[in-house]
């Protein structure tokens, strides 16, 4: 089935201000940050869906939540409802979570079932996406069930994480994550088990939240307790083709994440909106979802090498409490930055070469995505 252009998709003529000069990328030493309008105007929210989120691999969950035939995970990708299912044949498949009758929802939450049934009128689909049951349909003419199966999406896995892509022929997922598994060894994310999922609604543009994540410049001023956890003077930033990394040795003292001394903290950002916070024995993923020009939702998921022992359960509770505290500190500053971005006193700023290289990298990739979309 050919997909139609979404009515909310923008057109290049909506962006006369996105000329070559503003989309050019300068070295971080000379670069300016992106304009404040990119964080505030509704037309850029639509552009981000079409040019950025809709053209990238998007994290939807972990294979530990899709282990059994019939298990399903619901997600949102670039504003589109998505469901990922494990078929009876063991194959992982992804579909738009939209009934082909009148657009009703199929799966409302994560779970397990033998089929996908529309919650509006009861149309039923097998786990391979084919239409099986159509209630009260005996007098409908020129109708073939084979023409009304669910619309599939590309799905791929890496280190136990499940991603989907809206494009029909996306670049391989392996390119987006090349080198990460080797860098974090002997940690193996695919061996971790799911513990908890938590969501936060934040009154800022999604790009404000990403910018904040990508730099340690604010840590001494916003997160004083984090200074005890990391060897801040050894903090460094690396940029790669499709992602960036902030890395720091952990404190020599026992840390709250592992209960053990030492180790390394890896903070990976996968363009455009996925964060992997990796420590020995623990993975925390963050997914940043736009909810409007000045709103976003950040979904945290926690995975651990050990989720069962009494010691592990204690550390997990401490980890969640600590992360929640830090998250509320980030929410507070991000919401205030969003207000500042609307001030007549601000339009663009400059970058700290030492601490904001990953922010510059993100904004350069954003510009590249805009350029590609404008040229398509």
Number of C-alpha atoms within 10 A of each C-alpha: 9 5 6 6 8 8 6 11 14 19 13 13 9 11 13 7 10 16 11 10 8 12 18 13 18 11 12 20 13 10 16 17 15 19 14 17 15 17 20 20 14 13 17 19 21 20 24 23 19 21 22 23 22 18 20 24 28 26 24 20 22 23 22 16 19 22 14 15 18 22 21 26 22 21 22 15 22 21 15 13 17 24 26 29 30 24 21 16 10 13 11 23 20 26 23 23 25 19 25 17 13 10 11 17 20 24 24 14 11 16 14 18 15 13 20 28 21 22 14 13 15 17 20 21 22 18 27 21 21 17 22 16 14 14 9 10 9 7 7 8 7 5 10 10 11 10 11 17 20 23 17 19 18 16 20 20 17 15 15 18 16 21 21 26 23 22 13 9 8 13 13 10 18 12 10 17 18 14 11 15 14 10 10 16 10 9 18 17 23 16 15 22 21 19 14 13 13 12 13 15 15 22 23 28 27 25 24 20 25 22 16 19 18 24 20 20 13 14 15 12 9 15 16 12 13 14 14 14 20 21 15 18 9 10 16 16 19 13 17 14 13 16 22 22 21 22 20 20 18 22 18 14 13 13 18 16 22 18 13 13 12 17 15 16 19 21 21 24 25 22 22 24 23 21 24 17 19 20 19 21 18 22 23 19 22 22 20 23 22 24 17 18 22 21 19 21 21 21 16 18 19 20 24 23 18 18 19 12 9 10 11 18 14 13 18 23 13 14 18 16 12 15 15 15 13 16 14 13 13 19 18 14 16 22 18 12 18 21 13 14 20 14 11 7 8 11 14 12 11 14 17 13 14 15 18 20 23 27 23 28 23 25 21 21 19 20 20 17 22 19 17 12 16 16 8 6
